[in-house]
Amino acid sequence: MMHIYVKVKSHSGKQEVESFGDGRYLVYLKESPENGKANEELIKVLSKYLGTPAARIKIKTGFTSSNKMLEIS
């Protein structure tokens, strides 16, 4: 099990992941943070970037924050 820390920039008009090493990422998302849309997009984008099935990525803290901790099992 691994934890990563993510800073989300939602409503940015692009989908992009920047890695800062040590399990820290900056993720740009197109969706706005309404009704969990940005969180869904975050998991899809990270799944593709990390090559991990989306079902194995869970948001542990920060559901309504731009700073999140995710768990990858």
Secondary structure, 3 states (H helix, E strand, C coil): CEEEEEEEECCCCCCEEEECCCCEEEEECCCCCCCCHHHHHHHHHHHHHHCCCHHHEEEEECCCCCEEEEEEC
